[in-house]
């Protein structure tokens, strides 16, 4: 999950695998594969960096997903 901030300053955790696209208008709008949209304070670059960090953490810690590494 990545942590994002809504415009009312409430925080939310979002599964980045559900992001369909990010619109770069005056506000940053994230649309999920379900069609639900969220407006957040973070810009696109911040969102991309958080997704990269999330994916990197998953690949470095496979037991987090309940999988053991095969060596």
N, CA, C and O atoms as a Tripos MOL2 file, in Angstrom:
@<TRIPOS>MOLECULE
protein
  284   283    71     0     0
PROTEIN
NO_CHARGES

@<TRIPOS>ATOM
      1 N           0.8330   -1.1770    0.0000 N.3       1 UNK1
      2 CA          0.0000    0.0000    0.0000 C.3       1 UNK1
      3 C           0.8820    1.2470    0.0000 C.2       1 UNK1
      4 O           1.9760    1.2530    0.5660 O.2       1 UNK1
      5 N           0.3890    2.2890   -0.6390 N.am      2 UNK2
      6 CA          1.0860    3.5710   -0.5880 C.3       2 UNK2
      7 C           0.1980    4.5620    0.1660 C.2       2 UNK2
      8 O          -1.0280    4.5120    0.0730 O.2       2 UNK2
      9 N           0.8330    5.4540    0.9050 N.am      3 UNK3
     10 CA          0.1240    6.4440    1.7050 C.3       3 UNK3
     11 C          -0.0310    7.7180    0.8910 C.2       3 UNK3
     12 O           0.9400    8.2540    0.3560 O.2       3 UNK3
     13 N          -1.2820    8.1980    0.8040 N.am      4 UNK4
     14 CA         -1.5760    9.4250    0.0720 C.3       4 UNK4
     15 C          -2.4370   10.3380    0.9400 C.2       4 UNK4
     16 O          -3.0450    9.8930    1.9140 O.2       4 UNK4
     17 N          -2.4820   11.6160    0.5760 N.am      5 UNK5
     18 CA         -3.2370   12.6030    1.3420 C.3       5 UNK5
     19 C          -4.3340   13.2000    0.4800 C.2       5 UNK5
     20 O          -4.0740   13.7410   -0.5940 O.2       5 UNK5
     21 N          -5.5690   13.0940    0.9670 N.am      6 UNK6
     22 CA         -6.6890   13.7210    0.2680 C.3       6 UNK6
     23 C          -6.6430   15.2270    0.4830 C.2       6 UNK6
     24 O          -5.8830   15.7080    1.3230 O.2       6 UNK6
     25 N          -7.4380   15.9670   -0.2560 N.am      7 UNK7
     26 CA         -7.4240   17.4340   -0.1510 C.3       7 UNK7
     27 C          -7.8770   17.9290    1.2130 C.2       7 UNK7
     28 O          -7.5210   19.0400    1.6060 O.2       7 UNK7
     29 N          -8.6580   17.1320    1.9510 N.am      8 UNK8
     30 CA         -9.1040   17.5320    3.2870 C.3       8 UNK8
     31 C          -8.0930   17.1340    4.3690 C.2       8 UNK8
     32 O          -8.4020   17.1760    5.5590 O.2       8 UNK8
     33 N          -6.8830   16.7470    3.9450 N.am      9 UNK9
     34 CA         -5.7630   16.3470    4.7930 C.3       9 UNK9
     35 C          -5.9230   14.9860    5.4490 C.2       9 UNK9
     36 O          -5.0800   14.6090    6.2630 O.2       9 UNK9
     37 N          -6.9640   14.2370    5.1320 N.am     10 UNK10
     38 CA         -7.0580   12.8810    5.6600 C.3      10 UNK10
     39 C          -6.1360   11.9810    4.8330 C.2      10 UNK10
     40 O          -5.9720   12.1620    3.6260 O.2      10 UNK10
     41 N          -5.5480   11.0170    5.5200 N.am     11 UNK11
     42 CA         -4.6400   10.0990    4.8330 C.3      11 UNK11
     43 C          -5.3840    8.8520    4.4160 C.2      11 UNK11
     44 O          -6.3600    8.4430    5.0440 O.2      11 UNK11
     45 N          -4.9010    8.2590    3.3460 N.am     12 UNK12
     46 CA         -5.4740    7.0090    2.8700 C.3      12 UNK12
     47 C          -4.3470    6.0920    2.4250 C.2      12 UNK12
     48 O          -3.2760    6.5570    2.0340 O.2      12 UNK12
     49 N          -4.5880    4.8020    2.4840 N.am     13 UNK13
     50 CA         -3.6600    3.8120    1.9620 C.3      13 UNK13
     51 C          -4.2920    3.2170    0.7130 C.2      13 UNK13
     52 O          -5.4590    2.8260    0.7200 O.2      13 UNK13
     53 N          -3.5120    3.1540   -0.3520 N.am     14 UNK14
     54 CA         -4.0460    2.7230   -1.6380 C.3      14 UNK14
     55 C          -3.1790    1.6100   -2.2080 C.2      14 UNK14
     56 O          -1.9510    1.6920   -2.1910 O.2      14 UNK14
     57 N          -3.8280    0.5790   -2.7080 N.am     15 UNK15
     58 CA         -3.1260   -0.4970   -3.3890 C.3      15 UNK15
     59 C          -2.7430    0.0120   -4.7830 C.2      15 UNK15
     60 O          -3.6280    0.2230   -5.6130 O.2      15 UNK15
     61 N          -1.4600    0.2140   -5.0610 N.am     16 UNK16
     62 CA         -1.0580    0.7960   -6.3520 C.3      16 UNK16
     63 C          -1.3630   -0.0950   -7.5440 C.2      16 UNK16
     64 O          -1.3870    0.3830   -8.6780 O.2      16 UNK16
     65 N          -1.5960   -1.3810   -7.3130 N.am     17 UNK17
     66 CA         -1.9310   -2.2720   -8.4280 C.3      17 UNK17
     67 C          -3.3140   -1.9810   -8.9880 C.2      17 UNK17
     68 O          -3.6480   -2.4370  -10.0810 O.2      17 UNK17
     69 N          -4.1250   -1.2230   -8.2480 N.am     18 UNK18
     70 CA         -5.4770   -0.9040   -8.6980 C.3      18 UNK18
     71 C          -5.5640    0.4090   -9.4620 C.2      18 UNK18
     72 O          -6.6400    0.7840   -9.9280 O.2      18 UNK18
     73 N          -4.4370    1.1160   -9.5950 N.am     19 UNK19
     74 CA         -4.4410    2.4040  -10.2910 C.3      19 UNK19
     75 C          -4.5070    2.1660  -11.7990 C.2      19 UNK19
     76 O          -3.6760    1.4610  -12.3730 O.2      19 UNK19
     77 N          -5.5070    2.7660  -12.4160 N.am     20 UNK20
     78 CA         -5.6270    2.6900  -13.8730 C.3      20 UNK20
     79 C          -4.8690    3.8350  -14.5170 C.2      20 UNK20
     80 O          -4.0890    3.6290  -15.4470 O.2      20 UNK20
     81 N          -5.1060    5.0730  -14.0070 N.am     21 UNK21
     82 CA         -4.3690    6.2190  -14.5300 C.3      21 UNK21
     83 C          -4.3890    7.3650  -13.5250 C.2      21 UNK21
     84 O          -5.2050    7.4040  -12.6050 O.2      21 UNK21
     85 N          -3.4630    8.2940  -13.7340 N.am     22 UNK22
     86 CA         -3.3430    9.4930  -12.9010 C.3      22 UNK22
     87 C          -3.4640   10.7000  -13.8170 C.2      22 UNK22
     88 O          -2.7110   10.8430  -14.7800 O.2      22 UNK22
     89 N          -4.4270   11.5700  -13.5050 N.am     23 UNK23
     90 CA         -4.6280   12.7800  -14.3030 C.3      23 UNK23
     91 C          -3.8570   13.9340  -13.6860 C.2      23 UNK23
     92 O          -3.8630   14.1240  -12.4700 O.2      23 UNK23
     93 N          -3.2010   14.6920  -14.5330 N.am     24 UNK24
     94 CA         -2.3730   15.8100  -14.0830 C.3      24 UNK24
     95 C          -3.0400   17.1150  -14.4520 C.2      24 UNK24
     96 O          -2.5930   17.8180  -15.3590 O.2      24 UNK24
     97 N          -4.1020   17.4360  -13.7530 N.am     25 UNK25
     98 CA         -4.7940   18.7040  -13.9480 C.3      25 UNK25
     99 C          -4.3190   19.6590  -12.8570 C.2      25 UNK25
    100 O          -3.1980   19.5250  -12.3650 O.2      25 UNK25
    101 N          -5.1520   20.6160  -12.4760 N.am     26 UNK26
    102 CA         -4.8320   21.4780  -11.3480 C.3      26 UNK26
    103 C          -4.5960   20.6310  -10.1100 C.2      26 UNK26
    104 O          -3.6640   20.8770   -9.3450 O.2      26 UNK26
    105 N          -5.4580   19.6180   -9.9190 N.am     27 UNK27
    106 CA         -5.2990   18.6480   -8.8410 C.3      27 UNK27
    107 C          -4.8660   17.3230   -9.4440 C.2      27 UNK27
    108 O          -5.0430   17.0860  -10.6390 O.2      27 UNK27
    109 N          -4.3010   16.4630   -8.6140 N.am     28 UNK28
    110 CA         -3.9260   15.1330   -9.0680 C.3      28 UNK28
    111 C          -5.0960   14.1980   -8.8020 C.2      28 UNK28
    112 O          -5.5200   14.0290   -7.6590 O.2      28 UNK28
    113 N          -5.6130   13.5940   -9.8600 N.am     29 UNK29
    114 CA         -6.7600   12.6960   -9.7440 C.3      29 UNK29
    115 C          -6.3070   11.2830  -10.0970 C.2      29 UNK29
    116 O          -5.7950   11.0280  -11.1880 O.2      29 UNK29
    117 N          -6.5080   10.3700   -9.1450 N.am     30 UNK30
    118 CA         -6.1660    8.9630   -9.3560 C.3      30 UNK30
    119 C          -7.4570    8.2120   -9.6440 C.2      30 UNK30
    120 O          -8.4100    8.2820   -8.8680 O.2      30 UNK30
    121 N          -7.4850    7.4980  -10.7560 N.am     31 UNK31
    122 CA         -8.6480    6.6730  -11.0920 C.3      31 UNK31
    123 C          -8.2350    5.2140  -10.9970 C.2      31 UNK31
    124 O          -7.2180    4.8000  -11.5530 O.2      31 UNK31
    125 N          -9.0440    4.4450  -10.2810 N.am     32 UNK32
    126 CA         -8.7760    3.0250  -10.0940 C.3      32 UNK32
    127 C          -9.4220    2.2060  -11.1990 C.2      32 UNK32
    128 O         -10.2520    2.7090  -11.9560 O.2      32 UNK32
    129 N          -9.0360    0.9530  -11.2830 N.am     33 UNK33
    130 CA         -9.5980    0.0630  -12.2940 C.3      33 UNK33
    131 C         -11.1020   -0.1300  -12.1040 C.2      33 UNK33
    132 O         -11.7990   -0.5210  -13.0410 O.2      33 UNK33
    133 N         -11.6020    0.1400  -10.9080 N.am     34 UNK34
    134 CA        -13.0340    0.0280  -10.6250 C.3      34 UNK34
    135 C         -13.8150    1.2470  -11.1000 C.2      34 UNK34
    136 O         -15.0460    1.2370  -11.1000 O.2      34 UNK34
    137 N         -13.0980    2.3020  -11.5090 N.am     35 UNK35
    138 CA        -13.7410    3.5380  -11.9370 C.3      35 UNK35
    139 C         -13.8350    4.5780  -10.8350 C.2      35 UNK35
    140 O         -14.1910    5.7260  -11.1020 O.2      35 UNK35
    141 N         -13.5210    4.1980   -9.5940 N.am     36 UNK36
    142 CA        -13.5330    5.1350   -8.4720 C.3      36 UNK36
    143 C         -12.3440    6.0760   -8.6140 C.2      36 UNK36
    144 O         -11.2470    5.6460   -8.9700 O.2      36 UNK36
    145 N         -12.5620    7.3680   -8.3350 N.am     37 UNK37
    146 CA        -11.4950    8.3710   -8.4350 C.3      37 UNK37
    147 C         -11.2570    9.0330   -7.0930 C.2      37 UNK37
    148 O         -12.1730    9.1790   -6.2840 O.2      37 UNK37
    149 N         -10.0140    9.4310   -6.8670 N.am     38 UNK38
    150 CA         -9.6120   10.1550   -5.6690 C.3      38 UNK38
    151 C          -8.7910   11.3670   -6.0810 C.2      38 UNK38
    152 O          -7.9740   11.2820   -6.9980 O.2      38 UNK38
    153 N          -9.0010   12.4840   -5.4170 N.am     39 UNK39
    154 CA         -8.1710   13.6680   -5.6190 C.3      39 UNK39
    155 C          -7.2000   13.7140   -4.4490 C.2      39 UNK39
    156 O          -7.6150   13.6600   -3.2910 O.2      39 UNK39
    157 N          -5.9100   13.8150   -4.7480 N.am     40 UNK40
    158 CA         -4.8860   13.7990   -3.7050 C.3      40 UNK40
    159 C          -3.9550   14.9950   -3.8390 C.2      40 UNK40
    160 O          -3.8790   15.6260   -4.8940 O.2      40 UNK40
    161 N          -3.2460   15.2990   -2.7500 N.am     41 UNK41
    162 CA         -2.3220   16.4300   -2.7330 C.3      41 UNK41
    163 C          -1.0030   16.1230   -3.4350 C.2      41 UNK41
    164 O          -0.3630   17.0190   -3.9830 O.2      41 UNK41
    165 N          -0.6000   14.8530   -3.4150 N.am     42 UNK42
    166 CA          0.6870   14.4880   -3.9990 C.3      42 UNK42
    167 C           0.6740   14.6750   -5.5150 C.2      42 UNK42
    168 O          -0.3430   14.4570   -6.1730 O.2      42 UNK42
    169 N           1.8160   15.0800   -6.0520 N.am     43 UNK43
    170 CA          1.9090   15.2020   -7.5060 C.3      43 UNK43
    171 C           2.2930   13.8510   -8.1120 C.2      43 UNK43
    172 O           2.6210   12.9090   -7.3900 O.2      43 UNK43
    173 N           2.2500   13.7660   -9.4210 N.am     44 UNK44
    174 CA          2.4920   12.5010  -10.1150 C.3      44 UNK44
    175 C           3.8720   11.9160   -9.8020 C.2      44 UNK44
    176 O           4.0080   10.7040   -9.6330 O.2      44 UNK44
    177 N           4.8800   12.7640   -9.7240 N.am     45 UNK45
    178 CA          6.2300   12.2710   -9.4520 C.3      45 UNK45
    179 C           6.3050   11.6190   -8.0770 C.2      45 UNK45
    180 O           6.9560   10.5860   -7.9140 O.2      45 UNK45
    181 N           5.6420   12.2170   -7.0850 N.am     46 UNK46
    182 CA          5.6200   11.6350   -5.7420 C.3      46 UNK46
    183 C           4.9070   10.2850   -5.7440 C.2      46 UNK46
    184 O           5.3510    9.3410   -5.0900 O.2      46 UNK46
    185 N           3.8130   10.2000   -6.4720 N.am     47 UNK47
    186 CA          3.0570    8.9540   -6.5440 C.3      47 UNK47
    187 C           3.8890    7.8620   -7.2010 C.2      47 UNK47
    188 O           3.9330    6.7330   -6.7120 O.2      47 UNK47
    189 N           4.5430    8.1910   -8.2950 N.am     48 UNK48
    190 CA          5.3990    7.2190   -8.9840 C.3      48 UNK48
    191 C           6.5090    6.7450   -8.0620 C.2      48 UNK48
    192 O           6.7870    5.5470   -8.0030 O.2      48 UNK48
    193 N           7.1480    7.6520   -7.3430 N.am     49 UNK49
    194 CA          8.2200    7.2620   -6.4170 C.3      49 UNK49
    195 C           7.7050    6.3410   -5.3180 C.2      49 UNK49
    196 O           8.3860    5.3840   -4.9500 O.2      49 UNK49
    197 N           6.5340    6.6090   -4.7980 N.am     50 UNK50
    198 CA          5.9620    5.7540   -3.7500 C.3      50 UNK50
    199 C           5.6300    4.3680   -4.2850 C.2      50 UNK50
    200 O           5.7910    3.3700   -3.5830 O.2      50 UNK50
    201 N           5.1640    4.3090   -5.5380 N.am     51 UNK51
    202 CA          4.8800    3.0100   -6.1540 C.3      51 UNK51
    203 C           6.1750    2.2390   -6.3510 C.2      51 UNK51
    204 O           6.2270    1.0380   -6.0840 O.2      51 UNK51
    205 N           7.2210    2.9160   -6.8160 N.am     52 UNK52
    206 CA          8.5250    2.2680   -7.0070 C.3      52 UNK52
    207 C           9.0380    1.7240   -5.6770 C.2      52 UNK52
    208 O           9.4990    0.5850   -5.6140 O.2      52 UNK52
    209 N           8.9640    2.5170   -4.6230 N.am     53 UNK53
    210 CA          9.4100    2.0710   -3.3000 C.3      53 UNK53
    211 C           8.5950    0.8640   -2.8290 C.2      53 UNK53
    212 O           9.1490   -0.0960   -2.2920 O.2      53 UNK53
    213 N           7.2760    0.9200   -3.0330 N.am     54 UNK54
    214 CA          6.4070   -0.1840   -2.6460 C.3      54 UNK54
    215 C           6.8110   -1.4660   -3.3780 C.2      54 UNK54
    216 O           6.9710   -2.5120   -2.7490 O.2      54 UNK54
    217 N           6.9760   -1.3920   -4.6860 N.am     55 UNK55
    218 CA          7.3480   -2.5630   -5.4860 C.3      55 UNK55
    219 C           8.7390   -3.0750   -5.1060 C.2      55 UNK55
    220 O           8.9710   -4.2830   -5.0420 O.2      55 UNK55
    221 N           9.6560   -2.1430   -4.8540 N.am     56 UNK56
    222 CA         11.0060   -2.5270   -4.4460 C.3      56 UNK56
    223 C          10.9640   -3.2830   -3.1190 C.2      56 UNK56
    224 O          11.6340   -4.3030   -2.9620 O.2      56 UNK56
    225 N          10.1790   -2.7850   -2.1690 N.am     57 UNK57
    226 CA         10.0510   -3.4590   -0.8760 C.3      57 UNK57
    227 C           9.4630   -4.8590   -1.0320 C.2      57 UNK57
    228 O           9.9030   -5.7870   -0.3540 O.2      57 UNK57
    229 N           8.4910   -5.0230   -1.8980 N.am     58 UNK58
    230 CA          7.9090   -6.3410   -2.1310 C.3      58 UNK58
    231 C           8.9310   -7.3080   -2.7150 C.2      58 UNK58
    232 O           8.9890   -8.4720   -2.3190 O.2      58 UNK58
    233 N           9.7350   -6.8250   -3.6550 N.am     59 UNK59
    234 CA         10.7130   -7.7130   -4.2890 C.3      59 UNK59
    235 C          11.8610   -8.0560   -3.3420 C.2      59 UNK59
    236 O          12.4580   -9.1260   -3.4580 O.2      59 UNK59
    237 N          12.1740   -7.1590   -2.4070 N.am     60 UNK60
    238 CA         13.2640   -7.4090   -1.4620 C.3      60 UNK60
    239 C          12.8160   -8.2170   -0.2550 C.2      60 UNK60
    240 O          13.6420   -8.8150    0.4340 O.2      60 UNK60
    241 N          11.5180   -8.2380    0.0060 N.am     61 UNK61
    242 CA         10.9880   -8.9290    1.1740 C.3      61 UNK61
    243 C           9.8410   -9.8520    0.7510 C.2      61 UNK61
    244 O           8.6870   -9.5920    1.0940 O.2      61 UNK61
    245 N          10.1380  -10.9190    0.0150 N.am     62 UNK62
    246 CA          9.0720  -11.7820   -0.4990 C.3      62 UNK62
    247 C           8.2720  -12.4670    0.6010 C.2      62 UNK62
    248 O           7.1280  -12.8530    0.3640 O.2      62 UNK62
    249 N           8.8300  -12.6290    1.7860 N.am     63 UNK63
    250 CA          8.0660  -13.2530    2.8660 C.3      63 UNK63
    251 C           6.9230  -12.3590    3.3170 C.2      63 UNK63
    252 O           5.9780  -12.8290    3.9510 O.2      63 UNK63
    253 N           7.0030  -11.0580    2.9900 N.am     64 UNK64
    254 CA          5.9190  -10.1270    3.2860 C.3      64 UNK64
    255 C           4.6370  -10.5710    2.5930 C.2      64 UNK64
    256 O           3.5380  -10.3560    3.1050 O.2      64 UNK64
    257 N           4.7820  -11.1820    1.4440 N.am     65 UNK65
    258 CA          3.6300  -11.6610    0.6870 C.3      65 UNK65
    259 C           3.2310  -13.0740    1.0810 C.2      65 UNK65
    260 O           2.2730  -13.6290    0.5430 O.2      65 UNK65
    261 N           3.9720  -13.6560    2.0270 N.am     66 UNK66
    262 CA          3.6810  -15.0270    2.4170 C.3      66 UNK66
    263 C           4.4200  -16.0400    1.5770 C.2      66 UNK66
    264 O           4.1090  -17.2300    1.6420 O.2      66 UNK66
    265 N           5.3910  -15.6080    0.7890 N.am     67 UNK67
    266 CA          6.1730  -16.4970   -0.0400 C.3      67 UNK67
    267 C           7.5970  -16.5770    0.4950 C.2      67 UNK67
    268 O           8.1700  -15.5720    0.9160 O.2      67 UNK67
    269 N           8.1450  -17.7480    0.4740 N.am     68 UNK68
    270 CA          9.5450  -17.9270    0.8380 C.3      68 UNK68
    271 C          10.3750  -17.8840   -0.4340 C.2      68 UNK68
    272 O           9.9260  -18.3190   -1.4950 O.2      68 UNK68
    273 N          11.5830  -17.3590   -0.3210 N.am     69 UNK69
    274 CA         12.4610  -17.3420   -1.4860 C.3      69 UNK69
    275 C          13.0800  -18.7210   -1.6740 C.2      69 UNK69
    276 O          13.3920  -19.4030   -0.6970 O.2      69 UNK69
    277 N          13.2560  -19.1250   -2.9010 N.am     70 UNK70
    278 CA         13.9010  -20.3960   -3.2170 C.3      70 UNK70
    279 C          15.3440  -20.0990   -3.5610 C.2      70 UNK70
    280 O          15.6400  -19.2890   -4.4400 O.2      70 UNK70
    281 N          16.2340  -20.7700   -2.8540 N.am     71 UNK71
    282 CA         17.6620  -20.5210   -3.1050 C.3      71 UNK71
    283 C          18.3750  -21.7640   -3.5340 C.2      71 UNK71
    284 O          19.5790  -21.7300   -3.7850 O.2      71 UNK71
@<TRIPOS>BOND
     1     1     2 1
     2     2     3 1
     3     3     4 2
     4     3     5 am
     5     5     6 1
     6     6     7 1
     7     7     8 2
     8     7     9 am
     9     9    10 1
    10    10    11 1
    11    11    12 2
    12    11    13 am
    13    13    14 1
    14    14    15 1
    15    15    16 2
    16    15    17 am
    17    17    18 1
    18    18    19 1
    19    19    20 2
    20    19    21 am
    21    21    22 1
    22    22    23 1
    23    23    24 2
    24    23    25 am
    25    25    26 1
    26    26    27 1
    27    27    28 2
    28    27    29 am
    29    29    30 1
    30    30    31 1
    31    31    32 2
    32    31    33 am
    33    33    34 1
    34    34    35 1
    35    35    36 2
    36    35    37 am
    37    37    38 1
    38    38    39 1
    39    39    40 2
    40    39    41 am
    41    41    42 1
    42    42    43 1
    43    43    44 2
    44    43    45 am
    45    45    46 1
    46    46    47 1
    47    47    48 2
    48    47    49 am
    49    49    50 1
    50    50    51 1
    51    51    52 2
    52    51    53 am
    53    53    54 1
    54    54    55 1
    55    55    56 2
    56    55    57 am
    57    57    58 1
    58    58    59 1
    59    59    60 2
    60    59    61 am
    61    61    62 1
    62    62    63 1
    63    63    64 2
    64    63    65 am
    65    65    66 1
    66    66    67 1
    67    67    68 2
    68    67    69 am
    69    69    70 1
    70    70    71 1
    71    71    72 2
    72    71    73 am
    73    73    74 1
    74    74    75 1
    75    75    76 2
    76    75    77 am
    77    77    78 1
    78    78    79 1
    79    79    80 2
    80    79    81 am
    81    81    82 1
    82    82    83 1
    83    83    84 2
    84    83    85 am
    85    85    86 1
    86    86    87 1
    87    87    88 2
    88    87    89 am
    89    89    90 1
    90    90    91 1
    91    91    92 2
    92    91    93 am
    93    93    94 1
    94    94    95 1
    95    95    96 2
    96    95    97 am
    97    97    98 1
    98    98    99 1
    99    99   100 2
   100    99   101 am
   101   101   102 1
   102   102   103 1
   103   103   104 2
   104   103   105 am
   105   105   106 1
   106   106   107 1
   107   107   108 2
   108   107   109 am
   109   109   110 1
   110   110   111 1
   111   111   112 2
   112   111   113 am
   113   113   114 1
   114   114   115 1
   115   115   116 2
   116   115   117 am
   117   117   118 1
   118   118   119 1
   119   119   120 2
   120   119   121 am
   121   121   122 1
   122   122   123 1
   123   123   124 2
   124   123   125 am
   125   125   126 1
   126   126   127 1
   127   127   128 2
   128   127   129 am
   129   129   130 1
   130   130   131 1
   131   131   132 2
   132   131   133 am
   133   133   134 1
   134   134   135 1
   135   135   136 2
   136   135   137 am
   137   137   138 1
   138   138   139 1
   139   139   140 2
   140   139   141 am
   141   141   142 1
   142   142   143 1
   143   143   144 2
   144   143   145 am
   145   145   146 1
   146   146   147 1
   147   147   148 2
   148   147   149 am
   149   149   150 1
   150   150   151 1
   151   151   152 2
   152   151   153 am
   153   153   154 1
   154   154   155 1
   155   155   156 2
   156   155   157 am
   157   157   158 1
   158   158   159 1
   159   159   160 2
   160   159   161 am
   161   161   162 1
   162   162   163 1
   163   163   164 2
   164   163   165 am
   165   165   166 1
   166   166   167 1
   167   167   168 2
   168   167   169 am
   169   169   170 1
   170   170   171 1
   171   171   172 2
   172   171   173 am
   173   173   174 1
   174   174   175 1
   175   175   176 2
   176   175   177 am
   177   177   178 1
   178   178   179 1
   179   179   180 2
   180   179   181 am
   181   181   182 1
   182   182   183 1
   183   183   184 2
   184   183   185 am
   185   185   186 1
   186   186   187 1
   187   187   188 2
   188   187   189 am
   189   189   190 1
   190   190   191 1
   191   191   192 2
   192   191   193 am
   193   193   194 1
   194   194   195 1
   195   195   196 2
   196   195   197 am
   197   197   198 1
   198   198   199 1
   199   199   200 2
   200   199   201 am
   201   201   202 1
   202   202   203 1
   203   203   204 2
   204   203   205 am
   205   205   206 1
   206   206   207 1
   207   207   208 2
   208   207   209 am
   209   209   210 1
   210   210   211 1
   211   211   212 2
   212   211   213 am
   213   213   214 1
   214   214   215 1
   215   215   216 2
   216   215   217 am
   217   217   218 1
   218   218   219 1
   219   219   220 2
   220   219   221 am
   221   221   222 1
   222   222   223 1
   223   223   224 2
   224   223   225 am
   225   225   226 1
   226   226   227 1
   227   227   228 2
   228   227   229 am
   229   229   230 1
   230   230   231 1
   231   231   232 2
   232   231   233 am
   233   233   234 1
   234   234   235 1
   235   235   236 2
   236   235   237 am
   237   237   238 1
   238   238   239 1
   239   239   240 2
   240   239   241 am
   241   241   242 1
   242   242   243 1
   243   243   244 2
   244   243   245 am
   245   245   246 1
   246   246   247 1
   247   247   248 2
   248   247   249 am
   249   249   250 1
   250   250   251 1
   251   251   252 2
   252   251   253 am
   253   253   254 1
   254   254   255 1
   255   255   256 2
   256   255   257 am
   257   257   258 1
   258   258   259 1
   259   259   260 2
   260   259   261 am
   261   261   262 1
   262   262   263 1
   263   263   264 2
   264   263   265 am
   265   265   266 1
   266   266   267 1
   267   267   268 2
   268   267   269 am
   269   269   270 1
   270   270   271 1
   271   271   272 2
   272   271   273 am
   273   273   274 1
   274   274   275 1
   275   275   276 2
   276   275   277 am
   277   277   278 1
   278   278   279 1
   279   279   280 2
   280   279   281 am
   281   281   282 1
   282   282   283 1
   283   283   284 2
@<TRIPOS>SUBSTRUCTURE
     1 UNK1         2 RESIDUE 1 A UNK
     2 UNK2         6 RESIDUE 1 A UNK
     3 UNK3        10 RESIDUE 1 A UNK
     4 UNK4        14 RESIDUE 1 A UNK
     5 UNK5        18 RESIDUE 1 A UNK
     6 UNK6        22 RESIDUE 1 A UNK
     7 UNK7        26 RESIDUE 1 A UNK
     8 UNK8        30 RESIDUE 1 A UNK
     9 UNK9        34 RESIDUE 1 A UNK
    10 UNK10       38 RESIDUE 1 A UNK
    11 UNK11       42 RESIDUE 1 A UNK
    12 UNK12       46 RESIDUE 1 A UNK
    13 UNK13       50 RESIDUE 1 A UNK
    14 UNK14       54 RESIDUE 1 A UNK
    15 UNK15       58 RESIDUE 1 A UNK
    16 UNK16       62 RESIDUE 1 A UNK
    17 UNK17       66 RESIDUE 1 A UNK
    18 UNK18       70 RESIDUE 1 A UNK
    19 UNK19       74 RESIDUE 1 A UNK
    20 UNK20       78 RESIDUE 1 A UNK
    21 UNK21       82 RESIDUE 1 A UNK
    22 UNK22       86 RESIDUE 1 A UNK
    23 UNK23       90 RESIDUE 1 A UNK
    24 UNK24       94 RESIDUE 1 A UNK
    25 UNK25       98 RESIDUE 1 A UNK
    26 UNK26      102 RESIDUE 1 A UNK
    27 UNK27      106 RESIDUE 1 A UNK
    28 UNK28      110 RESIDUE 1 A UNK
    29 UNK29      114 RESIDUE 1 A UNK
    30 UNK30      118 RESIDUE 1 A UNK
    31 UNK31      122 RESIDUE 1 A UNK
    32 UNK32      126 RESIDUE 1 A UNK
    33 UNK33      130 RESIDUE 1 A UNK
    34 UNK34      134 RESIDUE 1 A UNK
    35 UNK35      138 RESIDUE 1 A UNK
    36 UNK36      142 RESIDUE 1 A UNK
    37 UNK37      146 RESIDUE 1 A UNK
    38 UNK38      150 RESIDUE 1 A UNK
    39 UNK39      154 RESIDUE 1 A UNK
    40 UNK40      158 RESIDUE 1 A UNK
    41 UNK41      162 RESIDUE 1 A UNK
    42 UNK42      166 RESIDUE 1 A UNK
    43 UNK43      170 RESIDUE 1 A UNK
    44 UNK44      174 RESIDUE 1 A UNK
    45 UNK45      178 RESIDUE 1 A UNK
    46 UNK46      182 RESIDUE 1 A UNK
    47 UNK47      186 RESIDUE 1 A UNK
    48 UNK48      190 RESIDUE 1 A UNK
    49 UNK49      194 RESIDUE 1 A UNK
    50 UNK50      198 RESIDUE 1 A UNK
    51 UNK51      202 RESIDUE 1 A UNK
    52 UNK52      206 RESIDUE 1 A UNK
    53 UNK53      210 RESIDUE 1 A UNK
    54 UNK54      214 RESIDUE 1 A UNK
    55 UNK55      218 RESIDUE 1 A UNK
    56 UNK56      222 RESIDUE 1 A UNK
    57 UNK57      226 RESIDUE 1 A UNK
    58 UNK58      230 RESIDUE 1 A UNK
    59 UNK59      234 RESIDUE 1 A UNK
    60 UNK60      238 RESIDUE 1 A UNK
    61 UNK61      242 RESIDUE 1 A UNK
    62 UNK62      246 RESIDUE 1 A UNK
    63 UNK63      250 RESIDUE 1 A UNK
    64 UNK64      254 RESIDUE 1 A UNK
    65 UNK65      258 RESIDUE 1 A UNK
    66 UNK66      262 RESIDUE 1 A UNK
    67 UNK67      266 RESIDUE 1 A UNK
    68 UNK68      270 RESIDUE 1 A UNK
    69 UNK69      274 RESIDUE 1 A UNK
    70 UNK70      278 RESIDUE 1 A UNK
    71 UNK71      282 RESIDUE 1 A UNK
